[in-house]
Amino acid sequence: MTAQIPREIPGLPPVPASPLLPPSAAPARAVPAPWHRPWAAAYRLLTALLAAAGVALAVLRSTPAHALSYFGVQAGAILALTMLLSASRAWRSRRDPHSWLCGAALLYALVSALTYHLLLAGTPFSMTASTTPPERWHTQWITLQLLYTVAPAAALLDWLCLTPAPRLHLPQATTWLLYPLAYLAFTLARGTPYLYSFLNPAAHGYRHTLANALLLGLATYALAAALVALDHARPTPISRRL
């Protein structure tokens, strides 16, 4: 016969019970699982194609080095790549790209759109050597509309209607300004011909040009903060049908 194993061995400390996991601060429904969203993927792909078409037309109407020197063209390229990535992830049932990237792409597209419509529309600005405003429905006019109207508006609708909230945070707004600051340094170091009339030290002097740059920087940060505030105030419009 074998001796019965004692429940407790003298001289050994008792084995502590397994600790219970702390309760989660957020309910399970607050972290929804990814799902297949074909309509969101199709819309984002269309937005990417519109932005890419504007960039391609700008390059074809000029030279790649000259066209890609414009902030609006660079913003269009960033938007096209971001929306293409978002479309791929929505189609493959994966979460959207990081909010920092999506917020930056949206901000740059909106900044370029507002700058064009408030400061450049109706002027000879055409991203070519032309000194007259582009005629309606001509290639250069279509290029400007794609880059500064259609693609930014489509990106804004995607953010409002297809993107869960809240995802943006105020500290991100500060880092989003690094790219516009780098572009300002680039365009001033590039020299003539200056691409934007309000950033032309040869015509206005460096003091006036830097004052314009400061106003644009403050307006950009205000717009970024407004996007963050709206992101936290708006409801989540996303649904499994999308």
Secondary structure as the mmCIF struct_conf table of DSSP 4:
data_model
#
loop_
_struct_conf.conf_type_id
_struct_conf.id
_struct_conf.beg_label_comp_id
_struct_conf.beg_label_asym_id
_struct_conf.beg_label_seq_id
_struct_conf.end_label_comp_id
_struct_conf.end_label_asym_id
_struct_conf.end_label_seq_id
HELX_LH_PP_P HELX_LH_PP_P1 THR A 2 PRO A 6
BEND BEND1 ARG A 7 GLU A 8
TURN_TY1_P TURN_TY1_P1 PRO A 10 GLY A 11
BEND BEND2 LEU A 12 LEU A 12
HELX_LH_PP_P HELX_LH_PP_P2 PRO A 13 SER A 24
BEND BEND3 ALA A 25 ALA A 26
HELX_RH_3T_P HELX_RH_3T_P1 ALA A 28 ALA A 30
BEND BEND4 VAL A 31 VAL A 31
HELX_LH_PP_P HELX_LH_PP_P3 PRO A 32 PRO A 34
HELX_RH_AL_P HELX_RH_AL_P1 PRO A 38 ARG A 61
BEND BEND5 SER A 62 SER A 62
HELX_RH_AL_P HELX_RH_AL_P2 PRO A 64 ALA A 67
TURN_TY1_P TURN_TY1_P2 LEU A 68 SER A 69
BEND BEND6 TYR A 70 TYR A 70
HELX_RH_AL_P HELX_RH_AL_P3 PHE A 71 TRP A 91
TURN_TY1_P TURN_TY1_P3 ARG A 92 SER A 93
HELX_LH_PP_P HELX_LH_PP_P4 ARG A 95 HIS A 98
HELX_RH_AL_P HELX_RH_AL_P4 SER A 99 THR A 115
HELX_RH_PI_P HELX_RH_PI_P1 TYR A 116 LEU A 120
TURN_TY1_P TURN_TY1_P4 ALA A 121 GLY A 122
BEND BEND7 THR A 123 PRO A 124
BEND BEND8 MET A 127 ALA A 129
BEND BEND9 THR A 132 THR A 132
HELX_LH_PP_P HELX_LH_PP_P5 PRO A 133 GLU A 135
TURN_TY1_P TURN_TY1_P5 ARG A 136 TRP A 137
BEND BEND10 HIS A 138 HIS A 138
HELX_RH_AL_P HELX_RH_AL_P5 THR A 139 GLN A 145
HELX_RH_PI_P HELX_RH_PI_P2 LEU A 146 VAL A 150
HELX_RH_AL_P HELX_RH_AL_P6 ALA A 151 LEU A 162
BEND BEND11 THR A 163 THR A 163
BEND BEND12 ALA A 165 ALA A 165
HELX_RH_AL_P HELX_RH_AL_P7 LEU A 170 TRP A 176
TURN_TY1_P TURN_TY1_P6 LEU A 177 LEU A 177
HELX_RH_AL_P HELX_RH_AL_P8 LEU A 178 ARG A 190
BEND BEND13 THR A 192 PRO A 193
HELX_LH_PP_P HELX_LH_PP_P6 TYR A 194 TYR A 194
BEND BEND14 LEU A 195 TYR A 196
HELX_RH_3T_P HELX_RH_3T_P2 SER A 197 LEU A 199
HELX_RH_AL_P HELX_RH_AL_P9 PRO A 201 ALA A 233
BEND BEND15 ARG A 234 ARG A 234
TURN_TY1_P TURN_TY1_P7 ARG A 240 ARG A 241
#
